[in-house]
Amino acid sequence: MSNKPPPPRPAPRLYLATPVVDDPAALVAELPGLLGAADVAAVLLRLKQTDQRSMITRIKALAPPVQKAGAALLIDGHAELVARGGADGAHLTGLAALEEAAASLKPDRIAGVGGLATRHDSMSAGEIGADYVLFGEPDAKGQRPSSQAIAERLDWWAELFEPPCVGFATSLEEAHDFAASGADFVLVGDFIWADPRGPKAALVEADAAIKKAHAAALAGQNPAGSEHG
C-alpha cells in the first residue's frame, strides 16, 4: 500500500433547506439572489403535504431558478415526484426509504439519505448506493445528537468512506464545526431564514464560516504548507 496521503477534500459547500413551501412565489423570486451570493451546491425543497398535482406544480416552479444557478434541486421525501417535477433527486429518511426509491432514482438522479441512527446503518446506506449520507437532523420527536456527537460521526465517515457526508447545522457555530470535522456539505435551513438581517446575509456568513473552518483544518493537517505540493 502506498504511504502517499490522500488528496485533501475540496472545501465544503452549502446545502440549503427551504422553509416548508405552500405557495412558492416568494421563494421563486428570492432564490436567484440567494444562490448568487453564496456557494450553494444544492437546495432541499420541503413541500407542504397536499395532493400530488399541486406538489408537482410547486417543484416545477422552483426547479428552474435553482438549476439556472448551477445548484441541484432535491425533494425532501416524495421520490415518486422527482422526475415528474423536473427535480434532480430526493432526500430520503431511513434505509427502507432509500432501498425503495433507489431503483427509480439511480443512476440518473441523486438519492441522499438521513435518519441513520447507527454507524452500521450509515455503512449500509453506502452499500445500497446513497449519493450522500446526512448526520445530525432532528428525529420525529425533534431530538438530535449533541453537536460533538455529530462532529465525531462526520469525522469518522470522512476518514473512511468515499460518498460525501453532510452535516445538519442548526447554527453558524455548528456549520463551522461540522466543516472542520470533514463534512463535504453543510445543510443549513431554519436559522438562515430566521436571521433578522435576512437570509442572504446569513447564508453568506455561513459560506464564509465553512470555508474558513476547512482552510484551518487543512493548515493543521499540513503545517509545512505547500512545501511538498
Protein Blocks (a to p, Z undefined) as FASTA:
>chain_A
ZZbdcdddddddddddddddfblmlmmmmmmmmmmmpccfbdcdddddddfklmmmmmmm
mmmmmmmnopacddeejkllmmmnopabdcdedjklmmmmmmmmpmkbccddehilbfkl
mmmmmmnopabdcehiacfkopacdfklmmmmmmmmmmmmmbdcddddfbfklmmmmmmn
opabdcdfklmmmpmnbjklmmmmmmmmmmmmmmmmmmmmmmnljmlZZ
